[in-house]
């Protein structure tokens, strides 16, 4: 029986964890809209965007694939924070 061994860089694992936390902060801030914690949600999302933006700059040293993944995460976070996908009612 052969063992399937994968070598994963710890820096790439940390990069993935930061990206997951970034998307989670954008989602949490979206859920806080309309509550008394809305301001905290906005600051949380702004902090998450700043962290992911800085991570994008640092990820360039890891290669173009890592930088592209960070850029996609940043775009997704921006879409979550800005776009309103609720149906329009009159």
KEDREN-694116 format. One record per residue: x negated, y, z of N, C-alpha, C in turn; residue number from 0. Coordinates in steps of 0.2 Angstrom, whole numbers. Atoms other than C-alpha are relative to their C-alpha. Layout:
BEGIN
{n.px=X | n.py=Y | n.pz=Z | ca.px=X | ca.py=Y | ca.pz=Z | c.px=X | c.py=Y | c.pz=Z | i=NUM};
...
END
This chain:
BEGIN
{n.px=-4 | n.py=-6 | n.pz=0 | ca.px=0 | ca.py=0 | ca.pz=0 | c.px=-4 | c.py=6 | c.pz=0 | i=0};
{n.px=4 | n.py=-6 | n.pz=0 | ca.px=-7 | ca.py=17 | ca.pz=-5 | c.px=3 | c.py=5 | c.pz=4 | i=1};
{n.px=-2 | n.py=-6 | n.pz=-4 | ca.px=-6 | ca.py=32 | ca.pz=5 | c.px=0 | c.py=6 | c.pz=-5 | i=2};
{n.px=-1 | n.py=-6 | n.pz=3 | ca.px=0 | ca.py=48 | ca.pz=-3 | c.px=-3 | c.py=6 | c.pz=4 | i=3};
{n.px=3 | n.py=-6 | n.pz=-4 | ca.px=-12 | ca.py=62 | ca.pz=4 | c.px=0 | c.py=6 | c.pz=-5 | i=4};
{n.px=0 | n.py=-7 | n.pz=3 | ca.px=-9 | ca.py=80 | ca.pz=-1 | c.px=-4 | c.py=5 | c.pz=4 | i=5};
{n.px=4 | n.py=-5 | n.pz=-4 | ca.px=-21 | ca.py=93 | ca.pz=4 | c.px=3 | c.py=7 | c.pz=-2 | i=6};
{n.px=-4 | n.py=-6 | n.pz=1 | ca.px=-12 | ca.py=109 | ca.pz=7 | c.px=-4 | c.py=5 | c.pz=4 | i=7};
{n.px=3 | n.py=-5 | n.pz=-4 | ca.px=-21 | ca.py=125 | ca.pz=12 | c.px=4 | c.py=3 | c.pz=5 | i=8};
{n.px=-3 | n.py=-3 | n.pz=-6 | ca.px=-17 | ca.py=132 | ca.pz=29 | c.px=2 | c.py=7 | c.pz=-2 | i=9};
{n.px=-2 | n.py=-7 | n.pz=2 | ca.px=-17 | ca.py=150 | ca.pz=21 | c.px=7 | c.py=0 | c.pz=-4 | i=10};
{n.px=-7 | n.py=1 | n.pz=4 | ca.px=-3 | ca.py=144 | ca.pz=9 | c.px=6 | c.py=-1 | c.pz=4 | i=11};
{n.px=-6 | n.py=1 | n.pz=-5 | ca.px=7 | ca.py=137 | ca.pz=23 | c.px=2 | c.py=6 | c.pz=4 | i=12};
{n.px=-2 | n.py=-6 | n.pz=-3 | ca.px=6 | ca.py=153 | ca.pz=32 | c.px=3 | c.py=5 | c.pz=-4 | i=13};
{n.px=-4 | n.py=-5 | n.pz=5 | ca.px=11 | ca.py=163 | ca.pz=17 | c.px=7 | c.py=-2 | c.pz=-1 | i=14};
{n.px=-7 | n.py=2 | n.pz=1 | ca.px=26 | ca.py=152 | ca.pz=14 | c.px=4 | c.py=1 | c.pz=7 | i=15};
{n.px=-4 | n.py=-2 | n.pz=-7 | ca.px=31 | ca.py=154 | ca.pz=33 | c.px=2 | c.py=7 | c.pz=0 | i=16};
{n.px=-2 | n.py=-7 | n.pz=0 | ca.px=30 | ca.py=173 | ca.pz=31 | c.px=5 | c.py=1 | c.pz=-5 | i=17};
{n.px=-5 | n.py=-1 | n.pz=5 | ca.px=40 | ca.py=172 | ca.pz=15 | c.px=7 | c.py=-2 | c.pz=3 | i=18};
{n.px=-7 | n.py=2 | n.pz=-3 | ca.px=54 | ca.py=162 | ca.pz=24 | c.px=2 | c.py=5 | c.pz=5 | i=19};
{n.px=-2 | n.py=-5 | n.pz=-6 | ca.px=54 | ca.py=174 | ca.pz=39 | c.px=2 | c.py=6 | c.pz=-3 | i=20};
{n.px=-2 | n.py=-7 | n.pz=3 | ca.px=55 | ca.py=189 | ca.pz=27 | c.px=7 | c.py=-1 | c.pz=-3 | i=21};
{n.px=-6 | n.py=1 | n.pz=3 | ca.px=70 | ca.py=182 | ca.pz=18 | c.px=5 | c.py=-1 | c.pz=6 | i=22};
{n.px=-4 | n.py=1 | n.pz=-6 | ca.px=78 | ca.py=177 | ca.pz=35 | c.px=1 | c.py=7 | c.pz=3 | i=23};
{n.px=-2 | n.py=-6 | n.pz=-3 | ca.px=76 | ca.py=195 | ca.pz=41 | c.px=5 | c.py=4 | c.pz=-5 | i=24};
{n.px=-4 | n.py=-3 | n.pz=5 | ca.px=84 | ca.py=202 | ca.pz=25 | c.px=8 | c.py=-3 | c.pz=1 | i=25};
{n.px=-7 | n.py=3 | n.pz=-1 | ca.px=99 | ca.py=190 | ca.pz=28 | c.px=3 | c.py=2 | c.pz=7 | i=26};
{n.px=-2 | n.py=-2 | n.pz=-7 | ca.px=100 | ca.py=194 | ca.pz=47 | c.px=2 | c.py=7 | c.pz=0 | i=27};
{n.px=-2 | n.py=-7 | n.pz=0 | ca.px=100 | ca.py=213 | ca.pz=43 | c.px=7 | c.py=1 | c.pz=-4 | i=28};
{n.px=-6 | n.py=0 | n.pz=4 | ca.px=114 | ca.py=210 | ca.pz=30 | c.px=6 | c.py=-2 | c.pz=5 | i=29};
{n.px=-5 | n.py=2 | n.pz=-4 | ca.px=124 | ca.py=201 | ca.pz=43 | c.px=2 | c.py=5 | c.pz=6 | i=30};
{n.px=-1 | n.py=-5 | n.pz=-5 | ca.px=122 | ca.py=215 | ca.pz=56 | c.px=4 | c.py=6 | c.pz=-3 | i=31};
{n.px=-3 | n.py=-5 | n.pz=3 | ca.px=130 | ca.py=227 | ca.pz=44 | c.px=7 | c.py=1 | c.pz=3 | i=32};
{n.px=-7 | n.py=-1 | n.pz=-3 | ca.px=146 | ca.py=235 | ca.pz=52 | c.px=0 | c.py=-2 | c.pz=7 | i=33};
{n.px=0 | n.py=1 | n.pz=-8 | ca.px=141 | ca.py=230 | ca.pz=70 | c.px=-3 | c.py=5 | c.pz=3 | i=34};
{n.px=4 | n.py=-5 | n.pz=-3 | ca.px=134 | ca.py=240 | ca.pz=83 | c.px=-8 | c.py=-1 | c.pz=0 | i=35};
{n.px=7 | n.py=2 | n.pz=1 | ca.px=117 | ca.py=232 | ca.pz=79 | c.px=-3 | c.py=2 | c.pz=-7 | i=36};
{n.px=2 | n.py=-1 | n.pz=7 | ca.px=116 | ca.py=239 | ca.pz=62 | c.px=-6 | c.py=4 | c.pz=-1 | i=37};
{n.px=6 | n.py=-4 | n.pz=0 | ca.px=102 | ca.py=251 | ca.pz=65 | c.px=-6 | c.py=-5 | c.pz=1 | i=38};
{n.px=5 | n.py=5 | n.pz=-1 | ca.px=92 | ca.py=237 | ca.pz=72 | c.px=-1 | c.py=-5 | c.pz=-6 | i=39};
{n.px=1 | n.py=4 | n.pz=6 | ca.px=95 | ca.py=227 | ca.pz=57 | c.px=-3 | c.py=3 | c.pz=-6 | i=40};
{n.px=3 | n.py=-3 | n.pz=6 | ca.px=90 | ca.py=240 | ca.pz=45 | c.px=-8 | c.py=1 | c.pz=2 | i=41};
{n.px=7 | n.py=0 | n.pz=-2 | ca.px=73 | ca.py=242 | ca.pz=55 | c.px=-3 | c.py=-6 | c.pz=-1 | i=42};
{n.px=3 | n.py=6 | n.pz=1 | ca.px=71 | ca.py=224 | ca.pz=55 | c.px=-1 | c.py=-2 | c.pz=-7 | i=43};
{n.px=1 | n.py=1 | n.pz=7 | ca.px=73 | ca.py=223 | ca.pz=36 | c.px=-5 | c.py=4 | c.pz=-3 | i=44};
{n.px=5 | n.py=-5 | n.pz=3 | ca.px=62 | ca.py=238 | ca.pz=33 | c.px=-7 | c.py=-3 | c.pz=3 | i=45};
{n.px=7 | n.py=3 | n.pz=-2 | ca.px=48 | ca.py=229 | ca.pz=44 | c.px=-1 | c.py=-6 | c.pz=-4 | i=46};
{n.px=1 | n.py=6 | n.pz=4 | ca.px=51 | ca.py=213 | ca.pz=34 | c.px=-3 | c.py=2 | c.pz=-7 | i=47};
{n.px=2 | n.py=-2 | n.pz=6 | ca.px=49 | ca.py=222 | ca.pz=18 | c.px=-7 | c.py=3 | c.pz=0 | i=48};
{n.px=7 | n.py=-2 | n.pz=-1 | ca.px=33 | ca.py=230 | ca.pz=24 | c.px=-5 | c.py=-5 | c.pz=1 | i=49};
{n.px=4 | n.py=6 | n.pz=-1 | ca.px=26 | ca.py=214 | ca.pz=30 | c.px=-1 | c.py=-4 | c.pz=-7 | i=50};
{n.px=0 | n.py=4 | n.pz=7 | ca.px=30 | ca.py=205 | ca.pz=13 | c.px=-4 | c.py=4 | c.pz=-5 | i=51};
{n.px=4 | n.py=-4 | n.pz=5 | ca.px=23 | ca.py=220 | ca.pz=3 | c.px=-7 | c.py=0 | c.pz=2 | i=52};
{n.px=7 | n.py=1 | n.pz=-2 | ca.px=7 | ca.py=219 | ca.pz=13 | c.px=-3 | c.py=-7 | c.pz=-2 | i=53};
{n.px=1 | n.py=7 | n.pz=1 | ca.px=7 | ca.py=200 | ca.pz=11 | c.px=-2 | c.py=-1 | c.pz=-8 | i=54};
{n.px=1 | n.py=0 | n.pz=7 | ca.px=8 | ca.py=203 | ca.pz=-8 | c.px=-7 | c.py=2 | c.pz=-2 | i=55};
{n.px=7 | n.py=-2 | n.pz=1 | ca.px=-8 | ca.py=213 | ca.pz=-8 | c.px=-5 | c.py=-5 | c.pz=2 | i=56};
{n.px=5 | n.py=5 | n.pz=-2 | ca.px=-17 | ca.py=200 | ca.pz=2 | c.px=0 | c.py=-6 | c.pz=-4 | i=57};
{n.px=-1 | n.py=6 | n.pz=3 | ca.px=-10 | ca.py=186 | ca.pz=-8 | c.px=-4 | c.py=0 | c.pz=-7 | i=58};
{n.px=3 | n.py=-1 | n.pz=6 | ca.px=-19 | ca.py=192 | ca.pz=-24 | c.px=-7 | c.py=-4 | c.pz=1 | i=59};
{n.px=6 | n.py=4 | n.pz=-1 | ca.px=-35 | ca.py=184 | ca.pz=-17 | c.px=1 | c.py=-7 | c.pz=0 | i=60};
{n.px=-1 | n.py=8 | n.pz=0 | ca.px=-27 | ca.py=167 | ca.pz=-16 | c.px=2 | c.py=-2 | c.pz=-7 | i=61};
{n.px=-1 | n.py=2 | n.pz=7 | ca.px=-23 | ca.py=167 | ca.pz=-34 | c.px=7 | c.py=3 | c.pz=-3 | i=62};
{n.px=-5 | n.py=-3 | n.pz=3 | ca.px=-10 | ca.py=173 | ca.pz=-46 | c.px=7 | c.py=-3 | c.pz=2 | i=63};
{n.px=-6 | n.py=3 | n.pz=-2 | ca.px=3 | ca.py=160 | ca.pz=-41 | c.px=3 | c.py=2 | c.pz=6 | i=64};
{n.px=-2 | n.py=-2 | n.pz=-7 | ca.px=3 | ca.py=165 | ca.pz=-23 | c.px=3 | c.py=7 | c.pz=0 | i=65};
{n.px=-3 | n.py=-7 | n.pz=1 | ca.px=5 | ca.py=183 | ca.pz=-28 | c.px=6 | c.py=1 | c.pz=-3 | i=66};
{n.px=-6 | n.py=0 | n.pz=4 | ca.px=19 | ca.py=180 | ca.pz=-40 | c.px=6 | c.py=-3 | c.pz=5 | i=67};
{n.px=-5 | n.py=2 | n.pz=-5 | ca.px=28 | ca.py=170 | ca.pz=-26 | c.px=2 | c.py=5 | c.pz=5 | i=68};
{n.px=-1 | n.py=-6 | n.pz=-5 | ca.px=26 | ca.py=185 | ca.pz=-14 | c.px=4 | c.py=5 | c.pz=-4 | i=69};
{n.px=-4 | n.py=-5 | n.pz=4 | ca.px=33 | ca.py=197 | ca.pz=-28 | c.px=7 | c.py=-2 | c.pz=0 | i=70};
{n.px=-7 | n.py=2 | n.pz=0 | ca.px=48 | ca.py=186 | ca.pz=-30 | c.px=4 | c.py=0 | c.pz=6 | i=71};
{n.px=-3 | n.py=0 | n.pz=-6 | ca.px=51 | ca.py=185 | ca.pz=-12 | c.px=2 | c.py=7 | c.pz=2 | i=72};
{n.px=-1 | n.py=-7 | n.pz=-1 | ca.px=50 | ca.py=204 | ca.pz=-11 | c.px=6 | c.py=2 | c.pz=-4 | i=73};
{n.px=-5 | n.py=-2 | n.pz=4 | ca.px=62 | ca.py=206 | ca.pz=-25 | c.px=7 | c.py=-3 | c.pz=2 | i=74};
{n.px=-6 | n.py=3 | n.pz=-3 | ca.px=74 | ca.py=194 | ca.pz=-17 | c.px=3 | c.py=3 | c.pz=6 | i=75};
{n.px=-1 | n.py=-4 | n.pz=-6 | ca.px=73 | ca.py=203 | ca.pz=-1 | c.px=4 | c.py=7 | c.pz=-1 | i=76};
{n.px=-3 | n.py=-6 | n.pz=3 | ca.px=77 | ca.py=219 | ca.pz=-10 | c.px=7 | c.py=-1 | c.pz=-2 | i=77};
{n.px=-7 | n.py=1 | n.pz=2 | ca.px=92 | ca.py=212 | ca.pz=-18 | c.px=5 | c.py=-2 | c.pz=5 | i=78};
{n.px=-4 | n.py=1 | n.pz=-6 | ca.px=99 | ca.py=205 | ca.pz=-2 | c.px=2 | c.py=6 | c.pz=4 | i=79};
{n.px=-1 | n.py=-6 | n.pz=-4 | ca.px=97 | ca.py=221 | ca.pz=7 | c.px=4 | c.py=6 | c.pz=-4 | i=80};
{n.px=-3 | n.py=-6 | n.pz=3 | ca.px=104 | ca.py=233 | ca.pz=-7 | c.px=6 | c.py=-2 | c.pz=-4 | i=81};
{n.px=-6 | n.py=2 | n.pz=4 | ca.px=116 | ca.py=223 | ca.pz=-18 | c.px=6 | c.py=-2 | c.pz=4 | i=82};
{n.px=-6 | n.py=2 | n.pz=-4 | ca.px=134 | ca.py=221 | ca.pz=-12 | c.px=4 | c.py=-5 | c.pz=-5 | i=83};
{n.px=-4 | n.py=5 | n.pz=4 | ca.px=142 | ca.py=205 | ca.pz=-20 | c.px=7 | c.py=-1 | c.pz=2 | i=84};
{n.px=-7 | n.py=1 | n.pz=-3 | ca.px=159 | ca.py=207 | ca.pz=-11 | c.px=4 | c.py=2 | c.pz=-6 | i=85};
{n.px=-5 | n.py=-2 | n.pz=5 | ca.px=174 | ca.py=208 | ca.pz=-23 | c.px=3 | c.py=7 | c.pz=2 | i=86};
{n.px=-3 | n.py=-6 | n.pz=0 | ca.px=180 | ca.py=225 | ca.pz=-26 | c.px=8 | c.py=0 | c.pz=1 | i=87};
{n.px=-8 | n.py=0 | n.pz=-1 | ca.px=198 | ca.py=228 | ca.pz=-19 | c.px=2 | c.py=7 | c.pz=0 | i=88};
{n.px=-2 | n.py=-7 | n.pz=1 | ca.px=208 | ca.py=243 | ca.pz=-22 | c.px=6 | c.py=1 | c.pz=6 | i=89};
END
